[in-house]
Amino acid sequence: MARAIQRLLRQSVRDRKRIDAFLERHDFPLQEGAQTTFVFRGEVDEVRLQHWVYGLASSRSFERVEGTDLWYLTLELPPCSRIEYKLEVVEGEERRWIRDPLNPHLARDPFGANSVCATPGYETPEWTRPDPEARPGRIERFEVSSKVFRETRPVDVYLPARFSEARPYPLLVVHDGTDYQRYADLRTVLDNLIYRLEIPPLLVALTDSPRRLQEYGADRRHARFVAEELVPRLERVLPIDDDPASRGLMGASFGAVASLSTAWRYPGRFDRLLLQSGSFAFSDFGELHERGATFDPVVRFMNAFRRRPGRPTERLFLSCGIYEPLIYENRSLVPQLQAAGMTVRFEEARDGHNWLNWRDRLRAGLSWLFPGPLWMVYE
């Protein structure tokens, strides 16, 4: 239990001025060694911590300091951890999920924002922040006329600084490209890593889907769109290296499934895969699983892939948070990929299924798959 809370109890903090002073003196959540204490102040009936840490009860009740409107909850969290959470506040029949009023640190995603708790040892990587010395690339929009989906789709392409039509470039196709830009600072990361010579100048196709869960769920039409429509369209207007070792696919969650399934259906086309927190659900007995109908096509694909993985690519970088329920599937995939002759690097983090976890793994993944002059000299 946090010592600061104990001191409050001994000092009889029923005095509102002492509580005010206590809250002003500290940053929240409180960190004391391996213990993290969440604090809430308000005249409510109940406060609960709602978090996304697999293996820990997802809803934990706060205790109230007797005679006050101060609530607290102490958890043991390992060092270098990062979790996202909300507070559930109960007043009578009303239940509200809110961001922590005492914690200014937020992480945004397509659904809004969560409060963030980082334990000692975690730091935001400096290469994710804008570097005034790094010349920025630019985004150019292209239209892809798709017979597969019977529509025209916009695709943004990142062109590196000093882009030249006279030289060929590696190509990386990123699923959920707009979200990677908004929530994982992808454009800034690319600018920085290219400037530091950790990766070569890349062309990065930022693709999105209007029917994401359907198309990214191992849909063969999506694989055809990427391999037979998107890439050929870009080849006609951009100087893209035709070596498969210079072509990659990347995605997180269902986007990782889409990347793997595309490479599997078009072996030898994309020899670099960056797969983050892949939703690689499978079943050991028939097609039965407990993840809902949305995962049915994913399970069918993964079961088929596990039976006959073939050699869809040469190098894969996989990452996953140990606080995700998907950690089992991602760990299980590694030895099977290696047994099939593919070169695999797997990285775990004390984090969850979220965009900042994926952002924090980008340097390791991109520089291993596409090493720039720095690593080609010193590694």
N, C-alpha and C positions, 0 to 999 in steps of 0.2 A: 504493500500500500504506500502511496506517495507520501513522503515526509512532509511536504508542504501542506497537504490536507490535514495531516495529523497535528501540525502546529496550529492550524486554524482552529481545530477542535479544542486544543488545550487553551487557546487564547479566548475562547468563548466568542466566536465571530458573529454573534447575534447582532452586533453593532454594524449597521449598514455601512458606516464610514470605513470600518476595517475591511469589510468585503470589497468595497470600492478600491481601497488602496491595494489590496491583494491582487485584484484583477489588473490594475494598472501596472504593477511591478513585474508581472510574468507574461511570457508568451505561451500560447496554448496550441495544442495539447502540451502539458508539462512533460519534460523528459528527465528521468533520473535513472541512469544506468539502463538496464533492460526494461524498466517500467515506464509505461506511458499512461498518463492520466488525462482523461477527457473531462472537461468542466462545462457546465451549463448553468445559467442563472435565470430564474423566472418562476412565477407563481403558477405552476402547472401540476397536474396529477401524476404524471409519469414521464420519464425520458428514457429513450432506448437508442443505442448505437446500432445503426444499420450499415454494414460493411460488406465487402466482397473478398473475403479471405477464406478460401476453401480449406476445410478442416477445422475451422473455428465457428462456433455457433453464430449464425448471421445476425442475430438480434440479441443484444446484451443490455440488461437494465442498469441504469444509474442508481446510486444511493443518494439520499438526501441528507445533508448536514442538518441535524435536528435543530428546529427553531429558526431556520433560515430558508431562503429561496435558492440556495446553492446546491447543485447536484454534481456528482462525480462518478467516474468509472475508471478503474485502473486495470490495465492489461499488460502482460509481458509480451513484448514484440522484439524479435531478433534485431541486432544492429544492421544497418544498411537496408532496412526495409522501407517500403513506400506503399501506403494503402490509401484508397479513396473511400469516402464514407459520407453518410448523412445522419442527421439526428431525427428520430421520430418523437414528436412532442404530443402528449395526450392531455386534452382538457375536456373533461366530461365525455361526451360522445364523439368529440372531434379528434381526429388523428391527422397530424400534418408531418410530412417529411420536409426538413429544412436543411440548409447548409449551416455549419457551425458558426454562430454569430461571433465567437471569440477567436476564430481562426481565419486570417485573411487569405490563406493560400488555397487557390482553386485550380482544378483541372477541368478543362472544357472538352465536351464531346458532342456528337450530333443530337444528343438528348438534353443538353443543358450544361450543368456544371456540378461538380462534387467538391467537397472539402478534401484536403490532402494532409496526411500525416506522414512525415518522413522521420525515421529514427536516426540517431547519431551514426555517421558513416556514409549516409546517402548525401550526394551533392548533385545538383543539376549539372550535367556535363557542359564544360565551357564551350565546346565546339557546336553546341546547339544555339548559341547566342549570336546575333549579328556581329560580324567582325568588320570594322571600318576599312581594314586593309584588303578584304576579299572583294574582288570585282564581281558584281551580281550577274547571274545569267538572266535570260528573259524567257517569257512564256509566249508561245505563238499558238494560235488555235487553227486546227484543221477540221474539215468535215469528212466523215467516212460514210459513204453510201453502202448500207448493208443489205444484201439480198437475204441473208440469214434471218434478220429480224424485221425486214421490210420497212426500214426507216433510215433516216440519216442521223448520225450521232456526232456530236462535237467531241474532239479529243484535244486537250491541251498538251503541248510538248515543251519541255524545258530545254532550252538551247544554252549551252555554257557560255561564259564570257569568252570573247575572242573567237566565237564560232566562225568557221570558215567552210565554204562550199568545196574547197579544194582538197579536203582530207576526209577519210572515213572515220566514223565514230561508233563506239559501242552503243547498243540500244538496250534500255531497261524499260519494260512495260510494267506499270504499277497499277494494281487494282485498288479501287477506292482512292484514286489519285487526289481528288479534291479534299477529302478528309485528311489524307497524309499531309497536304499543304497546311490546312487549317489547324489541325490538332497535334501534328507531330513535327512541325517546323521543317518539312522536307526540303523546301527550297533553300532555306538558310543553311541546312546541313550540307546540301550539295555544293553550294557556293564555297563554304568553308573547307570541305574536304578536297575539292578540286584545287583551291588556292594553296592548300598545304601540301599538295602533291601526294596525298594519301590515296586518291583515286584519280583515274584519268578523266579528262573531259568526257561527259556522257550526254547522249540524247535520252531523255526520260519521258516516255509517253504516259500521261496521267489520265487513265481511263476510268469511267464510272458506269454504273448500270442503273437504269430506271426500275429494274426488277431484280434487285441485288440477290436476295435469298434464293430466288428461283435460278437465275443464271449462274451465280457463283457456286451453287450447290452441285458441282460436277456435271453441269449441263453440256452435252456434246455440241450444242449449237454455239455456246459461248467460246468453246475451244476453237471451233471453226471460224468464228468471227475474228478472234485474235490472230490466228495463224494464216488465214486465207484472205482476210479483208483488211484488218487494221495494219498489220506489218507491211503487206504489199503496197497499201496506200501511202505509207510513210516512205517506203523505199523509192517511190516514184518522185518524191519532192525533196528528200533529204539524203545526205551522203552517209549511208549506214553500212558499217562493216558487215560483209556477208559470212564471216566466220562464226559458226554456232557458239564458239567460246566467247564471243563478244556480244552475245544476246542473252538477256535474262528476263525472268518474270519474278514479280514480287507481290506479296499481299499478306494481310493479317486476317485471322479468324476465317470467315468464309472466303475471303480473298486469297488466303493460302491454299484452300481447297481448289479454287479456280486455277491457281498457278500450277499446282501439281497435276491436276487432271488435264490441263492443256498440254503440258510437257509430255505426259503419258500418252496422250492421243496423237501427238506429233513428235515422236522421239527423234533426237538429233537436230531439232530446230533451235532449242533453247538450252544451252549447256550450263546456265547459271540460274539457280533458284534461291530466292530469299523468302523463307516461309516463317511467319511470326504467329505464335499462338494458334496454329492451325486447328480448325474444327474437325479433326480427323477421326470422327466417330466411326467405330466398327463394332461388329458383334462376333463373338466366338462360336455361337450356336445359331445357325440359320441367319435370318434377317431380323431377329427380335432385338429391340433396343428400347430404351426408356427416355429418349430425347425428343419425342414428338414427331409429327408427320413432316415437318420442315427438313428433318435430317434423314428421311427415308432415302432419297437419291444419294446423299453423302455416304450413308452406310453401305449401300449397294456398290458404289464406286470403290470405297476403301476396302471392302471385302474382296472385290475383284483385284484390286491393286496388290493386296497382301498375298493373294494366291499366285499372281504372276506380275511381279513389279517390272520385269524387264529392265531396261536401262534407259529411262526417258531423258536423263541428263547426266552431266559429269560431276558437278559440284553443287552441294546444297548447304546453305546456312540456315539452321533452324534455331528459333529461340522461343522460350515460353516462361511465364511466371510460375513460381512454385506455389503461389496462392490461387492458381486457377484450377478448376476441375479438369481442364484439358491437359494437365501436366502428365497424366498417365499415358494418354494416347500419344503425345509427342515423344515422351521417353521411349515408348514401345516401338516407335517407327524407326529410331536411329539404327539399331543393330540390323534391322531388315534391309534398310537402304545400304548399309555398309556391306552386308552379305551379297547384295546384288552387284557390287563392284563400283558403287558411287562413292565419291569422296565427300564426307560429311563433317561438318562442325556444328556442335550443339551447345547453346549457351542458355543457362537458367538465370533467373533474377528473382530477388525477393520482392515481387511485385505482382499485380493482378492483370486482368484482361482489359487493358486500357491503352490509350494512345501514347501516353508518356512512357510507359514500359517499352512500347514498340519504337518510339523515338530514341530512347537511350541505347538501343541495340543497333542502331543504323550504322554507326561508325565501324563497329566490329564486322557486321555483315557485308557492307559495301566494300570495305577495304580488303576483305578476304576474297570476295568473289571477283572484284575488279581492282587489283592492286595497282596503285599509281607509282610513279617514279621513285618516291620515297621508300616504299616497301620492296620494290624490285631491286633496289640497291642494298638495303640494310637487312633484308630477311632472306 
